[in-house]
Amino acid sequence: MTYSSFYILVAGTVLSVLVGCQPSESAERPAVSTIQPVASIQEVMQAFVDPSADAIWDSVSTTITKKGVEEKHPQTDAEWQALRLHAIRVVEGASLLQVTGRKVVQDGVTLEDNHVESNAKAEDIAASIANHPRAFAAAAEILRNSAVHVLAAIDARDVQQLVVTGSALDAACEGCHLSYWYPKQKIPQWQAKSAATK
């Protein structure tokens, strides 16, 4: 074998190895979500977010009675684990809210609190989400991140941090609701002034 033939053989082998190591086009392409949402936004809230968020907020409290101060917070392994599952439901519920194509309510179903004058109608909420999908997804992501922080506090069994992250979770919920569910709600003047002075 001549030197030139040897070099051609080696170069061809190296090239074959390099080509074989390259990711295919299909591997480079991001996966396209094929999730077809079944539950409505209202149902995701009812099944995951609302009850579990309430459980998180109710897990820590201070009650003053004639007998003294009663402190309530998770103490046993079972109580912390139950609360952890609630936080996970909020985290994953918030992720579900980001799936595109999810209806606000099922066809023929009335939005909760539909009778409240300051609340938006289902069709108005759907239009707001359709016109600003990224803003709605961002609001859901804020909710998700807030719940992740609650989960971290639970894993650390840090009661004080649970209170702090629980308040942030409440703010995330309220921020989304004020934007989509009851944007016409009138805030009392004393609350508005109080907020302005903070």
Secondary structure, DSSP 8 states (H G I E B T S, - for coil): --HHHHHHHHHHHHHHHHHHHS--HHHHS---------S-HHHHIIIIIHHHHHHHHHTSEEEEETTEEEEE---SHHHHHHHHHHHHHHHHHHHHHTSTT--SS-TT---TTTT-TTS--HHHHHHHHHH-HHHHHHHHHHHHHHHHHHHHHHHHT-HHHHHHHHHHHHHHHHHHIIIII-TT----HHHHHHHHH-
